[in-house]
């Protein structure tokens, strides 16, 4: 996971890949694609905007406090996993807007910087200035074995934004 994106060898998603009952929003070189029970796809040339108005954001202090409580609860076997946070992806075209729920890839929440950088990348995709294949190529080259720190995730996003 890097920012709002769940990245695999072949596909990058906004949020997680589809997990019932939530669909998934795949980002491909051709355009965004909603996967799940009611699949839809668009070419990037048709897309005016992709936004995520309700990505879960918490301050660094709040994220660390929640993480500490979760670890402590798990240590005494009092913790049970909840569903991941849900967020909405809005895909706007000349024909209107489609809103679809997706699960967040963040176990707790994103930093505001991660959200801002991710939204900047989505804007560049809609303008044809950035291809999601850069993300999958990064994953294949790096194959991260653990969750990156928020600072490292922000660094990757900044690097992608700087690419011309």
BAKE-396435 format. One record per atom (N, C-alpha, C): residue number from 1; residue in three letters; chain; atom name; x, z, y. Coordinates in nm, 2 decimals. Example, Ala and Ser with C-alpha at 12.3 -4.5 7.8 and 13.67 -1.06 7.14 Angstrom:
% residues 2
1 ALA A N 1.32 0.78 -0.57
1 ALA A CA 1.23 0.78 -0.45
1 ALA A C 1.32 0.78 -0.33
2 SER A N 1.28 0.71 -0.22
2 SER A CA 1.37 0.71 -0.11
2 SER A C 1.29 0.79 0.00
//
This chain:
% residues 164
1 UNK A N 0.08 0.00 -0.12
1 UNK A CA 0.00 0.00 0.00
1 UNK A C 0.09 0.00 0.12
2 UNK A N 0.06 -0.09 0.21
2 UNK A CA 0.13 -0.10 0.34
2 UNK A C 0.02 -0.11 0.45
3 UNK A N 0.01 -0.01 0.53
3 UNK A CA -0.10 -0.02 0.63
3 UNK A C -0.24 -0.02 0.56
4 UNK A N -0.32 -0.10 0.62
4 UNK A CA -0.46 -0.12 0.56
4 UNK A C -0.46 -0.21 0.43
5 UNK A N -0.34 -0.26 0.39
5 UNK A CA -0.33 -0.36 0.29
5 UNK A C -0.28 -0.30 0.15
6 UNK A N -0.35 -0.34 0.05
6 UNK A CA -0.31 -0.32 -0.09
6 UNK A C -0.25 -0.45 -0.13
7 UNK A N -0.12 -0.44 -0.17
7 UNK A CA -0.04 -0.57 -0.19
7 UNK A C 0.00 -0.57 -0.34
8 UNK A N -0.03 -0.68 -0.40
8 UNK A CA 0.02 -0.70 -0.54
8 UNK A C 0.10 -0.83 -0.55
9 UNK A N 0.13 -0.86 -0.67
9 UNK A CA 0.22 -0.98 -0.69
9 UNK A C 0.15 -1.11 -0.65
10 UNK A N 0.02 -1.12 -0.66
10 UNK A CA -0.05 -1.25 -0.63
10 UNK A C -0.14 -1.24 -0.51
11 UNK A N -0.19 -1.12 -0.48
11 UNK A CA -0.29 -1.11 -0.38
11 UNK A C -0.27 -0.99 -0.29
12 UNK A N -0.30 -1.00 -0.16
12 UNK A CA -0.31 -0.89 -0.07
12 UNK A C -0.46 -0.86 -0.04
13 UNK A N -0.49 -0.74 -0.03
13 UNK A CA -0.63 -0.70 0.00
13 UNK A C -0.63 -0.61 0.13
14 UNK A N -0.75 -0.62 0.20
14 UNK A CA -0.77 -0.51 0.30
14 UNK A C -0.84 -0.40 0.22
15 UNK A N -0.78 -0.28 0.22
15 UNK A CA -0.83 -0.18 0.13
15 UNK A C -0.78 -0.21 -0.01
16 UNK A N -0.85 -0.15 -0.11
16 UNK A CA -0.81 -0.17 -0.25
16 UNK A C -0.88 -0.30 -0.30
17 UNK A N -0.83 -0.35 -0.42
17 UNK A CA -0.90 -0.45 -0.49
17 UNK A C -1.04 -0.40 -0.52
18 UNK A N -1.13 -0.49 -0.56
18 UNK A CA -1.27 -0.45 -0.58
18 UNK A C -1.27 -0.34 -0.69
19 UNK A N -1.35 -0.24 -0.66
19 UNK A CA -1.37 -0.12 -0.75
19 UNK A C -1.52 -0.09 -0.74
20 UNK A N -1.59 -0.11 -0.85
20 UNK A CA -1.74 -0.08 -0.84
20 UNK A C -1.76 0.05 -0.78
21 UNK A N -1.85 0.07 -0.69
21 UNK A CA -1.95 -0.03 -0.65
21 UNK A C -1.90 -0.11 -0.53
22 UNK A N -1.78 -0.08 -0.47
22 UNK A CA -1.74 -0.15 -0.35
22 UNK A C -1.67 -0.29 -0.39
23 UNK A N -1.70 -0.39 -0.31
23 UNK A CA -1.63 -0.52 -0.33
23 UNK A C -1.49 -0.51 -0.27
24 UNK A N -1.41 -0.61 -0.28
24 UNK A CA -1.28 -0.62 -0.22
24 UNK A C -1.27 -0.74 -0.13
25 UNK A N -1.18 -0.73 -0.03
25 UNK A CA -1.15 -0.84 0.06
25 UNK A C -1.01 -0.89 0.03
26 UNK A N -1.00 -1.00 -0.03
26 UNK A CA -0.87 -1.06 -0.06
26 UNK A C -0.82 -1.15 0.06
27 UNK A N -0.70 -1.14 0.08
27 UNK A CA -0.64 -1.23 0.19
27 UNK A C -0.55 -1.33 0.12
28 UNK A N -0.59 -1.46 0.13
28 UNK A CA -0.51 -1.56 0.07
28 UNK A C -0.46 -1.66 0.17
29 UNK A N -0.37 -1.75 0.13
29 UNK A CA -0.32 -1.85 0.23
29 UNK A C -0.43 -1.94 0.28
30 UNK A N -0.53 -1.96 0.20
30 UNK A CA -0.64 -2.05 0.23
30 UNK A C -0.74 -1.98 0.33
31 UNK A N -0.75 -1.84 0.31
31 UNK A CA -0.85 -1.77 0.39
31 UNK A C -0.89 -1.64 0.33
32 UNK A N -0.97 -1.56 0.39
32 UNK A CA -1.02 -1.44 0.33
32 UNK A C -1.13 -1.47 0.23
33 UNK A N -1.14 -1.38 0.13
33 UNK A CA -1.24 -1.40 0.02
33 UNK A C -1.29 -1.26 -0.02
34 UNK A N -1.42 -1.25 -0.02
34 UNK A CA -1.49 -1.13 -0.07
34 UNK A C -1.51 -1.14 -0.22
35 UNK A N -1.46 -1.04 -0.29
35 UNK A CA -1.47 -1.04 -0.44
35 UNK A C -1.56 -0.93 -0.48
36 UNK A N -1.63 -0.95 -0.58
36 UNK A CA -1.73 -0.85 -0.63
36 UNK A C -1.85 -0.92 -0.67
37 UNK A N -1.97 -0.85 -0.66
37 UNK A CA -2.09 -0.90 -0.71
37 UNK A C -2.14 -1.02 -0.63
38 UNK A N -2.11 -1.02 -0.50
38 UNK A CA -2.16 -1.14 -0.42
38 UNK A C -2.04 -1.20 -0.35
39 UNK A N -1.96 -1.28 -0.43
39 UNK A CA -1.84 -1.34 -0.37
39 UNK A C -1.86 -1.44 -0.26
40 UNK A N -1.78 -1.44 -0.16
40 UNK A CA -1.78 -1.54 -0.06
40 UNK A C -1.64 -1.57 -0.01
41 UNK A N -1.62 -1.69 0.04
41 UNK A CA -1.48 -1.73 0.09
41 UNK A C -1.49 -1.81 0.21
42 UNK A N -1.39 -1.81 0.29
42 UNK A CA -1.38 -1.88 0.42
42 UNK A C -1.24 -1.94 0.43
43 UNK A N -1.23 -2.05 0.50
43 UNK A CA -1.10 -2.10 0.54
43 UNK A C -1.06 -2.02 0.67
44 UNK A N -0.93 -2.00 0.69
44 UNK A CA -0.89 -1.93 0.81
44 UNK A C -0.93 -2.00 0.94
45 UNK A N -0.95 -2.13 0.93
45 UNK A CA -0.99 -2.21 1.05
45 UNK A C -1.14 -2.17 1.09
46 UNK A N -1.22 -2.12 0.99
46 UNK A CA -1.35 -2.08 1.02
46 UNK A C -1.37 -1.94 1.07
47 UNK A N -1.26 -1.86 1.05
47 UNK A CA -1.27 -1.72 1.09
47 UNK A C -1.23 -1.69 1.23
48 UNK A N -1.31 -1.63 1.30
48 UNK A CA -1.28 -1.59 1.44
48 UNK A C -1.21 -1.46 1.45
49 UNK A N -1.25 -1.37 1.36
49 UNK A CA -1.19 -1.23 1.37
49 UNK A C -1.21 -1.16 1.23
50 UNK A N -1.12 -1.08 1.20
50 UNK A CA -1.13 -0.98 1.09
50 UNK A C -1.10 -0.85 1.15
51 UNK A N -1.19 -0.75 1.13
51 UNK A CA -1.17 -0.62 1.19
51 UNK A C -1.21 -0.51 1.09
52 UNK A N -1.16 -0.40 1.11
52 UNK A CA -1.19 -0.28 1.03
52 UNK A C -1.22 -0.17 1.13
53 UNK A N -1.34 -0.16 1.17
53 UNK A CA -1.38 -0.06 1.28
53 UNK A C -1.37 0.09 1.24
54 UNK A N -1.37 0.12 1.11
54 UNK A CA -1.38 0.26 1.07
54 UNK A C -1.27 0.30 0.97
55 UNK A N -1.15 0.24 0.99
55 UNK A CA -1.04 0.28 0.90
55 UNK A C -1.02 0.43 0.92
56 UNK A N -1.00 0.51 0.81
56 UNK A CA -0.98 0.65 0.83
56 UNK A C -0.84 0.68 0.89
57 UNK A N -0.84 0.75 1.01
57 UNK A CA -0.72 0.78 1.08
57 UNK A C -0.71 0.94 1.10
58 UNK A N -0.60 0.99 1.07
58 UNK A CA -0.58 1.13 1.10
58 UNK A C -0.44 1.15 1.16
59 UNK A N -0.43 1.26 1.24
59 UNK A CA -0.29 1.29 1.29
59 UNK A C -0.20 1.33 1.18
60 UNK A N -0.07 1.32 1.21
60 UNK A CA 0.03 1.36 1.12
60 UNK A C 0.01 1.50 1.07
61 UNK A N -0.02 1.59 1.16
61 UNK A CA -0.04 1.73 1.12
61 UNK A C -0.15 1.75 1.02
62 UNK A N -0.26 1.68 1.05
62 UNK A CA -0.38 1.69 0.97
62 UNK A C -0.35 1.63 0.83
63 UNK A N -0.28 1.52 0.82
63 UNK A CA -0.25 1.46 0.69
63 UNK A C -0.17 1.55 0.61
64 UNK A N -0.07 1.61 0.67
64 UNK A CA 0.02 1.70 0.60
64 UNK A C -0.06 1.83 0.55
65 UNK A N -0.14 1.88 0.63
65 UNK A CA -0.22 2.00 0.59
65 UNK A C -0.31 1.96 0.47
66 UNK A N -0.38 1.85 0.48
66 UNK A CA -0.47 1.81 0.37
66 UNK A C -0.38 1.79 0.24
67 UNK A N -0.27 1.72 0.26
67 UNK A CA -0.18 1.70 0.14
67 UNK A C -0.14 1.83 0.08
68 UNK A N -0.10 1.93 0.16
68 UNK A CA -0.06 2.06 0.11
68 UNK A C -0.17 2.13 0.04
69 UNK A N -0.29 2.13 0.09
69 UNK A CA -0.41 2.19 0.02
69 UNK A C -0.43 2.12 -0.11
70 UNK A N -0.42 1.99 -0.11
70 UNK A CA -0.45 1.91 -0.24
70 UNK A C -0.34 1.95 -0.34
71 UNK A N -0.22 1.96 -0.30
71 UNK A CA -0.11 1.99 -0.40
71 UNK A C -0.13 2.13 -0.45
72 UNK A N -0.17 2.23 -0.36
72 UNK A CA -0.19 2.36 -0.40
72 UNK A C -0.31 2.38 -0.50
73 UNK A N -0.41 2.30 -0.47
73 UNK A CA -0.53 2.31 -0.56
73 UNK A C -0.50 2.25 -0.69
74 UNK A N -0.42 2.14 -0.69
74 UNK A CA -0.38 2.08 -0.82
74 UNK A C -0.30 2.17 -0.90
75 UNK A N -0.21 2.25 -0.84
75 UNK A CA -0.12 2.34 -0.91
75 UNK A C -0.20 2.45 -0.98
76 UNK A N -0.32 2.49 -0.93
76 UNK A CA -0.40 2.59 -1.00
76 UNK A C -0.52 2.52 -1.07
77 UNK A N -0.51 2.39 -1.09
77 UNK A CA -0.61 2.32 -1.17
77 UNK A C -0.75 2.33 -1.11
78 UNK A N -0.75 2.34 -0.97
78 UNK A CA -0.88 2.35 -0.91
78 UNK A C -0.92 2.22 -0.84
79 UNK A N -0.84 2.12 -0.85
79 UNK A CA -0.86 2.00 -0.78
79 UNK A C -0.92 1.89 -0.87
80 UNK A N -1.02 1.82 -0.82
80 UNK A CA -1.07 1.71 -0.89
80 UNK A C -1.07 1.59 -0.79
81 UNK A N -1.03 1.47 -0.83
81 UNK A CA -1.02 1.37 -0.73
81 UNK A C -1.16 1.32 -0.68
82 UNK A N -1.17 1.30 -0.55
82 UNK A CA -1.29 1.24 -0.49
82 UNK A C -1.28 1.09 -0.49
83 UNK A N -1.39 1.02 -0.46
83 UNK A CA -1.38 0.88 -0.44
83 UNK A C -1.28 0.85 -0.32
84 UNK A N -1.21 0.74 -0.32
84 UNK A CA -1.13 0.72 -0.20
84 UNK A C -1.22 0.70 -0.08
85 UNK A N -1.17 0.72 0.04
85 UNK A CA -1.25 0.69 0.16
85 UNK A C -1.29 0.55 0.17
86 UNK A N -1.41 0.53 0.22
86 UNK A CA -1.46 0.39 0.23
86 UNK A C -1.44 0.35 0.38
87 UNK A N -1.42 0.22 0.39
87 UNK A CA -1.42 0.16 0.53
87 UNK A C -1.49 0.03 0.53
88 UNK A N -1.51 -0.03 0.64
88 UNK A CA -1.59 -0.15 0.65
88 UNK A C -1.49 -0.26 0.70
89 UNK A N -1.50 -0.38 0.64
89 UNK A CA -1.43 -0.50 0.68
89 UNK A C -1.54 -0.59 0.74
90 UNK A N -1.51 -0.64 0.86
90 UNK A CA -1.60 -0.73 0.93
90 UNK A C -1.53 -0.86 0.94
91 UNK A N -1.59 -0.97 0.89
91 UNK A CA -1.54 -1.10 0.90
91 UNK A C -1.64 -1.18 0.99
92 UNK A N -1.59 -1.22 1.10
92 UNK A CA -1.67 -1.30 1.20
92 UNK A C -1.63 -1.45 1.19
93 UNK A N -1.74 -1.53 1.18
93 UNK A CA -1.72 -1.67 1.19
93 UNK A C -1.82 -1.73 1.29
94 UNK A N -1.82 -1.86 1.31
94 UNK A CA -1.92 -1.92 1.40
94 UNK A C -2.06 -1.90 1.36
95 UNK A N -2.08 -1.87 1.23
95 UNK A CA -2.21 -1.85 1.17
95 UNK A C -2.26 -1.71 1.18
96 UNK A N -2.18 -1.62 1.22
96 UNK A CA -2.22 -1.48 1.23
96 UNK A C -2.11 -1.39 1.17
97 UNK A N -2.15 -1.27 1.14
97 UNK A CA -2.06 -1.17 1.09
97 UNK A C -2.11 -1.12 0.95
98 UNK A N -2.01 -1.10 0.86
98 UNK A CA -2.04 -1.03 0.74
98 UNK A C -1.96 -0.90 0.74
99 UNK A N -2.04 -0.79 0.71
99 UNK A CA -1.98 -0.66 0.69
99 UNK A C -1.98 -0.62 0.55
100 UNK A N -1.87 -0.58 0.50
100 UNK A CA -1.86 -0.54 0.36
100 UNK A C -1.78 -0.41 0.35
101 UNK A N -1.83 -0.31 0.26
101 UNK A CA -1.75 -0.19 0.24
101 UNK A C -1.64 -0.22 0.15
102 UNK A N -1.53 -0.15 0.17
102 UNK A CA -1.41 -0.15 0.07
102 UNK A C -1.36 -0.01 0.07
103 UNK A N -1.29 0.02 -0.04
103 UNK A CA -1.22 0.15 -0.05
103 UNK A C -1.09 0.14 0.02
104 UNK A N -1.06 0.25 0.09
104 UNK A CA -0.93 0.26 0.16
104 UNK A C -0.82 0.28 0.05
105 UNK A N -0.70 0.23 0.08
105 UNK A CA -0.59 0.25 -0.01
105 UNK A C -0.52 0.38 0.02
106 UNK A N -0.55 0.44 0.13
106 UNK A CA -0.48 0.57 0.17
106 UNK A C -0.55 0.68 0.10
107 UNK A N -0.47 0.77 0.04
107 UNK A CA -0.52 0.88 -0.03
107 UNK A C -0.59 0.98 0.07
108 UNK A N -0.53 0.99 0.19
108 UNK A CA -0.59 1.08 0.29
108 UNK A C -0.64 1.00 0.41
109 UNK A N -0.55 0.94 0.48
109 UNK A CA -0.58 0.86 0.59
109 UNK A C -0.46 0.78 0.64
110 UNK A N -0.48 0.69 0.73
110 UNK A CA -0.37 0.61 0.79
110 UNK A C -0.32 0.68 0.92
111 UNK A N -0.20 0.64 0.96
111 UNK A CA -0.17 0.68 1.10
111 UNK A C -0.23 0.58 1.19
112 UNK A N -0.25 0.62 1.31
112 UNK A CA -0.31 0.53 1.41
112 UNK A C -0.22 0.41 1.43
113 UNK A N -0.09 0.43 1.42
113 UNK A CA 0.01 0.32 1.43
113 UNK A C -0.01 0.22 1.32
114 UNK A N -0.03 0.27 1.20
114 UNK A CA -0.05 0.18 1.08
114 UNK A C -0.18 0.09 1.10
115 UNK A N -0.28 0.15 1.15
115 UNK A CA -0.41 0.08 1.18
115 UNK A C -0.38 -0.02 1.28
116 UNK A N -0.32 0.01 1.39
116 UNK A CA -0.30 -0.08 1.50
116 UNK A C -0.21 -0.20 1.46
117 UNK A N -0.11 -0.17 1.38
117 UNK A CA -0.02 -0.28 1.34
117 UNK A C -0.09 -0.37 1.24
118 UNK A N -0.17 -0.31 1.15
118 UNK A CA -0.25 -0.39 1.05
118 UNK A C -0.35 -0.48 1.12
119 UNK A N -0.42 -0.42 1.22
119 UNK A CA -0.52 -0.50 1.29
119 UNK A C -0.45 -0.62 1.37
120 UNK A N -0.33 -0.59 1.42
120 UNK A CA -0.25 -0.70 1.48
120 UNK A C -0.21 -0.81 1.38
121 UNK A N -0.18 -0.77 1.26
121 UNK A CA -0.15 -0.88 1.16
121 UNK A C -0.28 -0.95 1.12
122 UNK A N -0.39 -0.89 1.11
122 UNK A CA -0.52 -0.96 1.08
122 UNK A C -0.55 -1.06 1.20
123 UNK A N -0.52 -1.02 1.32
123 UNK A CA -0.55 -1.11 1.43
123 UNK A C -0.45 -1.23 1.42
124 UNK A N -0.33 -1.21 1.39
124 UNK A CA -0.23 -1.32 1.37
124 UNK A C -0.28 -1.41 1.26
125 UNK A N -0.34 -1.36 1.15
125 UNK A CA -0.39 -1.44 1.04
125 UNK A C -0.50 -1.53 1.09
126 UNK A N -0.59 -1.48 1.17
126 UNK A CA -0.70 -1.55 1.22
126 UNK A C -0.66 -1.66 1.31
127 UNK A N -0.54 -1.64 1.38
127 UNK A CA -0.49 -1.75 1.47
127 UNK A C -0.40 -1.84 1.40
128 UNK A N -0.38 -1.82 1.27
128 UNK A CA -0.29 -1.91 1.20
128 UNK A C -0.14 -1.89 1.22
129 UNK A N -0.11 -1.77 1.27
129 UNK A CA 0.03 -1.73 1.30
129 UNK A C 0.10 -1.65 1.19
130 UNK A N 0.03 -1.61 1.09
130 UNK A CA 0.09 -1.53 0.99
130 UNK A C 0.01 -1.56 0.86
131 UNK A N 0.08 -1.57 0.75
131 UNK A CA 0.02 -1.60 0.62
131 UNK A C 0.03 -1.47 0.53
132 UNK A N -0.08 -1.44 0.46
132 UNK A CA -0.07 -1.32 0.37
132 UNK A C 0.03 -1.34 0.26
133 UNK A N 0.07 -1.47 0.23
133 UNK A CA 0.17 -1.49 0.13
133 UNK A C 0.30 -1.42 0.16
134 UNK A N 0.33 -1.39 0.29
134 UNK A CA 0.45 -1.31 0.33
134 UNK A C 0.44 -1.17 0.26
135 UNK A N 0.32 -1.12 0.25
135 UNK A CA 0.30 -0.99 0.20
135 UNK A C 0.33 -0.99 0.05
136 UNK A N 0.27 -1.08 -0.02
136 UNK A CA 0.29 -1.09 -0.17
136 UNK A C 0.44 -1.12 -0.20
137 UNK A N 0.50 -1.21 -0.12
137 UNK A CA 0.64 -1.24 -0.14
137 UNK A C 0.73 -1.11 -0.12
138 UNK A N 0.69 -1.03 -0.02
138 UNK A CA 0.76 -0.90 0.00
138 UNK A C 0.74 -0.81 -0.12
139 UNK A N 0.62 -0.80 -0.17
139 UNK A CA 0.60 -0.72 -0.29
139 UNK A C 0.68 -0.77 -0.41
140 UNK A N 0.69 -0.90 -0.43
140 UNK A CA 0.76 -0.95 -0.55
140 UNK A C 0.91 -0.92 -0.53
141 UNK A N 0.96 -0.93 -0.40
141 UNK A CA 1.10 -0.90 -0.38
141 UNK A C 1.14 -0.75 -0.38
142 UNK A N 1.05 -0.67 -0.35
142 UNK A CA 1.08 -0.52 -0.34
142 UNK A C 1.02 -0.44 -0.45
143 UNK A N 0.91 -0.48 -0.51
143 UNK A CA 0.84 -0.40 -0.61
143 UNK A C 0.85 -0.25 -0.60
144 UNK A N 0.79 -0.20 -0.49
144 UNK A CA 0.80 -0.06 -0.46
144 UNK A C 0.74 0.02 -0.58
145 UNK A N 0.82 0.12 -0.62
145 UNK A CA 0.78 0.21 -0.74
145 UNK A C 0.70 0.33 -0.69
146 UNK A N 0.71 0.36 -0.57
146 UNK A CA 0.64 0.48 -0.52
146 UNK A C 0.57 0.44 -0.38
147 UNK A N 0.48 0.53 -0.34
147 UNK A CA 0.42 0.51 -0.21
147 UNK A C 0.52 0.53 -0.10
148 UNK A N 0.53 0.43 -0.01
148 UNK A CA 0.62 0.44 0.10
148 UNK A C 0.57 0.55 0.20
149 UNK A N 0.67 0.61 0.27
149 UNK A CA 0.63 0.70 0.37
149 UNK A C 0.56 0.62 0.49
150 UNK A N 0.49 0.69 0.57
150 UNK A CA 0.42 0.63 0.68
150 UNK A C 0.52 0.56 0.77
151 UNK A N 0.63 0.62 0.79
151 UNK A CA 0.73 0.56 0.88
151 UNK A C 0.78 0.43 0.82
152 UNK A N 0.80 0.42 0.69
152 UNK A CA 0.85 0.30 0.62
152 UNK A C 0.74 0.20 0.62
153 UNK A N 0.62 0.24 0.60
153 UNK A CA 0.51 0.14 0.60
153 UNK A C 0.50 0.08 0.74
154 UNK A N 0.51 0.16 0.84
154 UNK A CA 0.50 0.11 0.98
154 UNK A C 0.62 0.01 1.01
155 UNK A N 0.74 0.04 0.95
155 UNK A CA 0.85 -0.05 0.97
155 UNK A C 0.83 -0.18 0.90
156 UNK A N 0.77 -0.19 0.79
156 UNK A CA 0.74 -0.31 0.72
156 UNK A C 0.64 -0.39 0.80
157 UNK A N 0.53 -0.32 0.85
157 UNK A CA 0.43 -0.39 0.93
157 UNK A C 0.49 -0.45 1.06
158 UNK A N 0.58 -0.37 1.13
158 UNK A CA 0.65 -0.41 1.25
158 UNK A C 0.73 -0.54 1.22
159 UNK A N 0.80 -0.54 1.11
159 UNK A CA 0.88 -0.66 1.07
159 UNK A C 0.79 -0.78 1.05
160 UNK A N 0.68 -0.76 0.99
160 UNK A CA 0.59 -0.88 0.97
160 UNK A C 0.54 -0.93 1.10
161 UNK A N 0.50 -0.84 1.19
161 UNK A CA 0.45 -0.88 1.32
161 UNK A C 0.56 -0.95 1.40
162 UNK A N 0.68 -0.92 1.38
162 UNK A CA 0.79 -0.98 1.45
162 UNK A C 0.83 -1.12 1.40
163 UNK A N 0.78 -1.15 1.28
163 UNK A CA 0.81 -1.28 1.22
163 UNK A C 0.74 -1.39 1.30
164 UNK A N 0.81 -1.50 1.33
164 UNK A CA 0.74 -1.60 1.40
164 UNK A C 0.68 -1.70 1.32
//
